[in-house]
């Protein structure tokens, strides 16, 4: 599926279910929010995105713990989880939060090159923040911009699948 079709699928799902989402982005540098914002009327569902490219910004804006960054790196499952949690905790009107971190090179260790982590949280009816999972995805593309686009599509896909799974009877 193309990025624009995946974007439109997410926008429709959010609109039809009257859901609001906030993103926290690192490796995509705001592309997730920028691409979704191309949909007319999305301001009813898109709360925004915190682009936290550097470790200190992750810690200050999203309450990512210094020990998490130190022990696991910024491109880790643990940081993706804390970013998604922090964004939702700070955005009271949102029901869903999705984060993305990853290493697009150059200089990435081989086992991390082109790997992203997508974290998802949701706010329950009782106003508690529930982790919905953090997914590791190995990107197939090679260049930085291709990887950013592919990662953006994977964020949309992960959020769509998670919302649909939660909404099943």
C-alpha positions as CSV (number, residue, x, y, z in Angstrom):
1,X,0.0,0.0,0.0
2,X,1.3,3.5,-0.8
3,X,2.1,6.1,1.9
4,X,-0.8,8.3,0.8
5,X,-3.3,5.5,0.9
6,X,-2.1,4.4,4.4
7,X,-2.3,8.1,5.5
8,X,-5.9,8.3,4.2
9,X,-6.8,5.0,5.8
10,X,-5.6,6.3,9.2
11,X,-7.3,9.7,8.8
12,X,-10.6,7.9,8.0
13,X,-10.3,5.6,11.0
14,X,-9.6,8.5,13.4
15,X,-12.4,10.5,12.0
16,X,-15.0,7.7,12.0
17,X,-14.2,6.8,15.6
18,X,-13.8,10.4,16.7
19,X,-10.3,9.7,18.0
20,X,-7.4,12.1,18.7
21,X,-3.8,11.2,18.3
22,X,-0.5,12.7,19.3
23,X,2.9,11.6,18.0
24,X,6.4,11.7,19.3
25,X,9.0,11.4,16.6
26,X,12.7,11.0,16.4
27,X,14.1,9.5,13.2
28,X,11.1,10.7,11.1
29,X,11.7,14.3,12.3
30,X,8.1,15.3,12.1
31,X,7.3,13.6,8.8
32,X,4.5,11.4,10.4
33,X,2.6,14.5,11.5
34,X,3.4,16.5,8.4
35,X,2.1,13.7,6.1
36,X,-1.1,13.1,8.1
37,X,-1.7,16.9,8.2
38,X,-2.2,16.8,4.4
39,X,-5.7,15.4,5.0
40,X,-8.4,18.0,5.0
41,X,-10.2,18.2,8.4
42,X,-7.4,16.3,10.2
43,X,-7.2,19.0,12.8
44,X,-10.2,17.4,14.5
45,X,-8.0,14.3,15.2
46,X,-4.4,15.3,15.1
47,X,-3.2,16.9,18.3
48,X,0.4,17.4,17.2
49,X,3.8,15.9,17.3
50,X,6.8,16.3,19.5
51,X,10.0,16.0,17.4
52,X,12.6,15.0,19.9
53,X,15.7,14.2,17.9
54,X,18.2,14.6,20.7
55,X,18.4,12.8,24.0
56,X,18.1,15.9,26.2
57,X,14.9,16.9,24.3
58,X,13.5,13.5,24.8
59,X,14.2,13.8,28.5
60,X,12.9,17.3,28.9
61,X,9.8,17.2,26.7
62,X,8.6,13.6,27.1
63,X,10.0,12.6,30.5
64,X,12.2,9.9,29.0
65,X,14.5,8.7,31.9
66,X,18.2,9.4,31.7
67,X,18.9,5.9,32.8
68,X,16.8,4.5,29.9
69,X,18.8,6.4,27.4
70,X,22.1,5.5,29.1
71,X,21.2,1.8,29.4
72,X,19.5,1.2,26.1
73,X,20.2,4.1,23.7
74,X,17.8,6.5,22.0
75,X,17.1,4.0,19.3
76,X,15.6,1.4,21.6
77,X,12.3,-0.3,22.4
78,X,12.5,1.2,25.9
79,X,12.9,4.8,24.7
80,X,10.0,4.4,22.2
81,X,7.8,3.1,25.0
82,X,8.7,6.1,27.3
83,X,8.2,8.6,24.4
84,X,4.7,7.3,23.6
85,X,3.8,7.4,27.3
86,X,5.2,10.9,27.8
87,X,3.5,12.4,24.8
88,X,0.1,11.0,25.9
89,X,0.6,12.0,29.5
90,X,1.3,15.6,28.3
91,X,-1.6,15.7,25.8
92,X,-4.8,15.3,27.8
93,X,-7.2,15.6,24.9
94,X,-5.6,12.7,23.0
95,X,-6.8,9.1,23.3
96,X,-3.9,7.6,21.3
97,X,-0.1,8.2,21.2
98,X,2.4,6.7,18.8
99,X,6.2,7.1,18.9
100,X,9.0,6.2,16.5
101,X,12.7,5.9,17.0
102,X,15.4,4.4,14.9
103,X,18.9,4.6,13.4
104,X,19.1,5.4,9.7
105,X,22.9,5.6,9.5
106,X,25.6,6.2,8.6
107,X,27.5,4.9,11.5
108,X,24.8,2.6,12.9
109,X,25.9,-0.7,14.3
110,X,24.8,-3.4,11.8
111,X,22.2,-4.8,14.1
112,X,20.5,-1.4,14.4
113,X,20.9,0.0,10.9
114,X,17.4,0.6,9.4
115,X,15.6,-0.7,12.5
116,X,12.8,1.3,14.0
117,X,10.7,0.9,17.1
118,X,7.1,2.1,17.1
119,X,5.4,2.5,20.5
120,X,1.7,2.9,21.0
121,X,-0.3,3.9,24.1
122,X,-4.0,4.6,24.6
123,X,-5.9,6.5,27.2
124,X,-8.6,4.3,28.8
125,X,-12.1,5.4,29.9
126,X,-10.7,5.7,33.4
127,X,-8.0,8.1,32.2
128,X,-5.2,5.7,32.7
129,X,-2.4,5.3,30.1
130,X,-2.2,1.7,28.7
131,X,0.7,0.4,26.8
132,X,-0.5,-1.2,23.6
133,X,2.9,-2.6,22.6
134,X,6.2,-1.6,21.0
135,X,7.1,-3.1,17.7
136,X,10.5,-3.7,16.1
137,X,10.5,-3.2,12.3
138,X,13.4,-3.7,10.0
139,X,13.1,-1.3,7.1
140,X,13.8,-2.5,3.6
141,X,14.9,0.7,2.0
142,X,18.5,2.1,1.9
143,X,18.6,5.9,1.7
144,X,17.7,8.2,4.6
145,X,14.7,9.8,2.9
146,X,13.4,6.5,1.7
147,X,13.7,5.2,5.3
148,X,11.9,8.2,6.7
149,X,9.0,7.6,4.3
150,X,8.9,3.9,5.0
151,X,9.0,4.5,8.7
152,X,6.2,6.9,8.4
153,X,4.1,4.4,6.6
154,X,5.0,1.8,9.3
155,X,3.8,4.2,12.0
156,X,0.5,4.6,10.2
157,X,0.1,0.9,9.7
158,X,1.0,0.0,13.3
159,X,-1.5,2.6,14.7
160,X,-4.2,1.4,12.3
161,X,-3.7,-2.2,13.3
162,X,-3.6,-1.4,17.0
163,X,-6.8,0.7,16.9
164,X,-8.6,-1.9,14.9
165,X,-7.5,-4.7,17.2
166,X,-8.7,-2.7,20.3
167,X,-12.1,-2.0,18.6
168,X,-12.9,-5.6,17.7
169,X,-15.7,-7.1,19.8
